[in-house]
Amino acid sequence: MASVASPVIFKEFCPLYYLLNAIPTKIQKGFRSVVVYLTALDTNGDYIAVGSSIGMLYLYCRQLNQMKKYNFEGKCESITFVKLLSCFDDLVAVGTASGRVAVFQLVSSLPGRNKQLRRFDVAGIHKSSITALAWSPNGMKLFSGDDKGKIVYSALDLDQGICNSSLVLEEPSSIVQLDYNQKVLLVSTLQRTLLFYTEEKSVNQVGTQPRK
């Protein structure tokens, strides 16, 4: 007997005007007008995170239909990567063009969840543009990669408000993708893909030929 095909559902895709209209197209800096470019994007069931060329993170809450803004202190520089995580607390990691990485622990109205916005900084290991970020499922580990091939591991203790970071791997070419699961970090660079076993600190290359 032939199996019955599942029904096809048609969906319409359109610009998210309610989101785009909440982000300015220009800002005023002194006597000049600066165009705002959208430079990074990540989404989950609760939030849409948009990074910008002026160093501002725009975070849209889908449940409350509200837009909130977060920025780095000091110099305004382009955000190059954002990564959301929803675990016991809602977290968003942000990387910039100069290598700054920050983690925002978001406020939640739910009982027992975080009630005060907190920020953690990955101190001064990256010196170039952040190209990839990856969370562990519980939010206690963050891996960041840059366009010079450096990969940094940050251990977060959200209860104590502590973030300890260290360089764990250095590749000869830019990092283009990171993904973490079960003590194994998947790393893709411009030249190769590898598995980095975080406990043993060993590397297993996927395939034998370098990328052209």
C-alpha positions in Angstrom: 0.0 0.0 0.0 1.4 3.4 -1.0 2.0 5.8 1.9 -0.1 8.9 2.0 1.9 12.0 1.3 1.8 14.7 4.1 -0.1 17.8 3.1 1.9 20.7 1.7 1.7 23.9 3.7 2.3 27.2 1.9 3.8 30.0 3.8 4.3 33.6 2.8 7.6 35.3 3.5 7.7 39.0 3.9 10.0 41.7 5.5 9.6 42.0 9.3 8.5 45.7 9.1 7.6 45.7 12.8 11.2 44.8 13.6 12.9 47.0 11.0 10.8 50.0 11.8 12.1 49.9 15.4 15.7 50.2 14.3 16.9 53.6 13.1 18.4 53.9 9.6 20.6 56.8 10.7 21.9 58.3 13.9 23.4 61.7 14.7 27.0 61.9 15.8 28.0 65.4 16.4 27.4 67.4 13.3 27.2 64.4 11.0 24.6 61.8 10.2 25.8 58.1 10.3 24.0 55.4 8.4 23.1 52.3 10.5 23.9 49.0 8.8 22.6 45.6 10.1 25.6 43.4 10.5 24.6 40.2 12.4 21.5 38.2 13.2 20.4 35.3 15.4 16.9 34.0 16.4 15.2 31.6 18.7 11.7 31.0 19.9 11.8 34.0 22.3 14.1 36.6 20.7 15.4 38.1 17.5 18.9 39.6 18.0 20.3 42.0 15.4 23.8 43.5 15.5 24.6 46.8 13.9 27.5 48.8 12.5 27.2 51.4 15.4 27.9 48.8 18.1 24.3 48.6 19.2 22.5 45.3 19.8 18.8 45.3 19.1 16.9 42.6 20.9 13.3 42.0 20.0 11.2 40.0 22.4 8.6 38.0 20.5 6.4 37.4 23.6 6.1 41.0 24.6 6.5 42.6 21.2 9.2 44.9 22.6 12.5 46.1 21.3 15.4 46.6 23.7 18.9 48.0 23.0 22.3 47.0 24.5 25.7 48.4 23.7 29.4 48.2 24.6 30.8 50.9 26.7 33.4 53.1 25.1 34.2 53.0 21.4 31.3 52.3 19.0 32.4 49.5 16.6 30.6 47.2 14.3 29.1 44.0 15.8 30.2 41.0 13.7 28.4 38.1 15.4 25.6 37.4 17.8 24.5 34.1 19.4 21.4 33.5 21.5 20.9 30.8 24.1 17.7 29.9 26.0 18.5 27.7 29.0 17.6 28.4 32.7 18.4 32.0 31.9 18.3 33.8 28.5 21.8 34.7 27.3 23.1 36.5 24.2 26.8 36.6 23.3 28.1 39.5 21.1 31.4 39.8 19.2 32.8 42.9 17.5 35.2 43.9 14.7 38.1 44.6 17.1 37.7 41.3 19.0 35.6 42.3 22.0 33.2 39.7 23.3 30.5 40.2 25.8 27.7 38.1 27.3 24.4 39.6 28.4 22.3 37.7 30.9 18.8 39.0 30.2 16.1 39.9 32.7 13.1 37.5 32.9 9.7 38.0 34.5 9.3 34.3 35.3 9.7 33.1 38.9 13.2 32.1 39.9 14.8 33.6 36.8 17.3 36.4 36.6 15.9 39.8 37.7 18.8 42.1 36.8 20.6 42.6 33.6 24.3 41.5 33.9 27.2 41.6 31.5 30.3 39.5 31.3 33.3 40.4 29.2 35.9 38.1 27.6 39.0 39.9 28.5 41.4 41.0 25.8 42.5 37.7 24.2 41.0 38.3 20.7 42.7 41.1 18.8 40.8 40.8 15.5 37.2 40.5 14.2 35.0 37.8 15.8 33.7 35.4 13.2 32.0 32.7 15.2 30.4 32.0 18.6 29.1 28.7 20.1 27.3 28.0 23.4 27.2 24.8 25.5 23.5 23.8 26.1 23.7 24.8 29.8 25.2 28.3 29.1 28.3 27.6 31.2 30.7 27.5 28.3 31.2 29.9 25.4 33.6 29.4 22.5 34.6 32.3 20.3 36.6 32.4 17.1 38.2 35.2 15.1 39.5 35.9 11.6 43.1 35.3 12.7 42.3 31.7 13.7 42.2 32.0 17.5 39.6 30.1 19.5 38.9 31.2 23.1 37.1 29.2 25.7 35.2 31.1 28.4 33.8 29.5 31.5 30.9 31.3 33.0 29.6 31.1 36.5 26.3 33.1 36.3 25.6 32.7 40.1 29.0 34.2 41.1 29.2 36.6 38.2 32.5 35.2 37.0 33.9 34.7 33.5 37.3 33.1 33.0 38.7 32.9 29.5 41.7 31.1 27.9 43.1 30.5 24.4 42.5 26.8 23.6 43.3 26.5 19.9 45.0 28.6 17.2 44.6 27.9 13.5 46.5 29.4 10.5 43.4 30.7 8.8 40.1 32.4 9.8 37.5 30.6 11.8 34.2 30.4 9.9 32.0 28.2 12.1 31.9 26.7 15.6 29.5 24.2 17.2 29.7 22.5 20.5 28.1 19.4 21.9 29.1 16.7 24.4 32.7 17.9 25.1 33.5 18.1 21.4 33.9 21.4 19.5 33.4 21.4 15.7 35.7 23.9 14.1 35.6 25.0 10.5 38.2 27.3 9.0 39.0 28.6 5.5 41.4 25.6 5.1 39.9 22.7 7.0 37.3 21.2 9.4 38.3 19.5 12.7 36.9 18.1 15.9 38.5 19.5 19.0 38.0 17.2 22.1 38.0 19.7 25.0 38.8 17.2 27.8 41.8 15.6 26.0 42.7 18.8 24.2 43.2 16.7 21.1 42.4 17.4 17.4 40.9 15.1 14.8 40.8 16.5 11.3 37.7 15.8 9.1 39.0 14.6 5.7 42.6 14.7 4.5 42.7 17.4 1.8 42.9 21.1 2.6 40.2 23.4 1.1 41.2 25.2 -2.0 
